[in-house]
Amino acid sequence: MAIQRIQFKVGAESEGKRIDHAIYDYLIAYSEKLQLSRSKIRKLIVLGSVYLNGKRNRIASKILFTGAKIEIWLNDDFLKDSLTHEKKELVTFEVKNNIIYEDEFIIVVNKPSGLPSQPTIDQARDCLVTYLEKYLSTGSNYLGIHHRLDKDTSGVIAFTKKKEVNKEFARNFKEHFAQKEYWAVCIVGNQKLFDTISHGQKKWSIENFLAPIKRAQKKQMWGAVHSGGKKAVTNFELIKKINENGMNKIFVKALPKTGRTHQIRVHLYEMGCPIIGDSLYRENSSKFSTPRLMLHAHQLKLIHPVSKKEMTFKAMPLDKIALKDWESFK
């Protein structure tokens, strides 16, 4: 196993940059063979292969100063393995092409399925915040996070661009001014439940208390509890029903009144209508072949923090997967 040692000093042009960004820029100029992606560089840092001023640094967002010494240790096995992994996991996202709205104070984008909203424990993984920070680096360099979407959920998500509007913008969520509308495609394994939804129960609500209940697939699952949980309320509306390959499928609109973790997924799963493509809350949903979770944040209404106007943002899913399943919502 061959090991390479690369060293360089931070110049004035990299003053104030994150260490992962500075390494990325340096390697582009250093060697064509070592033009690693940002996700690979973050993984190198997390694994402990990068030293800052002689001390191991595992923080990818560490800010640099002129004259700092950076030392990188690379081995062939890492380059081969991480390249294979990256091709499998990579979710590319073009910010400019997917901005729904942007002004001096806020930015609203359409997130693709498979891309985490915020940094995860695995700092080597790209996330929406990373893409937006890079996009905003030429102007505003601030990004305020006020809500999130699960990694596999697509759709509308909003951020602030100035700290001074954070308090006012946050009122949208704290005082429930924000109104969210999701689309979900579900499997109904129980024929009696399917008939009830199809022939009479076009609208319904679920109100209970949710809390962490167990871990599965190294992930935390949530469920309804009698005590100790947080109140969760979701209103649902049937949009369309269909029987496909002997399985009953429904399209529903979900209007969450609270913002608990996995709220819509749990409510539909415990009702007996798991969302197609949900690997955590799945039951019969795994019988339908789809590479993504069929949950999409279609619409977000909120009050602008400066103009005080009510604004509505909408977005169709970016991917073409099972597009026919979304078309009835247009």
Phi, psi and omega in degrees: 000115181278138180239132177250142176243123181239131181232146172200159177258145180285122178272175181300330182292341181255005178303127178086357179280157170290152183294324180293323179291319181294320178295318179302311181296320182294315183293331176300317180280335185287312184199136177296329182286342184245030177277077184283152176287165179297324179294322177295320181294318177297323178294319176304316182295313181298324180286352177089022183265007182236133180243140178240117183052042175084357180243139180299133180238122180250011182255109184294334184268009180303128181275138185257157175235153180305134178095350179296143180259128180244134181233127182239132177247121181240141173231156185298322181298319179296316182298319181290311184294317183290330178294316179297314180297320184293321180297328181283322189264342191299130171238111182274149182212124178259106184301310185303324183280351186232024174278125178275321179202144175207136171219197183294338190247329183224160174221135181236128183230165177258106184278136176279158174292142178097352181251119178300145178291316186233167178303141180253182176302322176278094183293348180284345183275134176293154177215167182299319180301318179300314179298318182290323177298321178293317180298319183277353184295341179273350179224250174292134180252020180246143178220116180262128182259125184236339175205174184214166171237145175303154183309317186268000175269135179258170170123199190286130176214140187240148179223159173263154180249355179222136181298325186293346178259001183302312184300315181291320180293321181296337178299333178304322184265323180292320183256012174062033172286325181293135178238123183248142176232122180247154170249140178220143175246121190234160173257136176244102184284337181266118184297322181296318178295319179298317180294322179297314179294321186288321190258349181209315187274077182282333178228142178203165180230149174236126179226120179203194179241129183249146178205161174298134182241324179194171176250140177214139181055035181064020180236153179277127175260148178244155180199171180287138179227158180276335179207155176087355181263185177249141183298134180226129182228129176224132172262138181237152176218129178285128178257317184202150175229152180202149173253117185233122180054039178079005180244139179274128183233139178232148173254127181231152171259130180245130180239089182288135177262347175230171185236056180279155179301129177060022189307306183295319180298316180292315181300317180288321179297313182287341175283339183105016181232065182299145180288136179298134179088002179276107183282345182263312177249086195239309187047241184282353183297336181289346180286340176268127182278110176209134182278008181215161173285127183273063176227126187224128175278095188281324188216144176223123174252135176204171180259126181298134185294341182249308182285339182068012178278144174282128183237146180238128180241133180231154178202137171274157177302142182286325186280159180263002182293128179050039183300328179300332179289340181261344191297331182292349181268351184295000000 
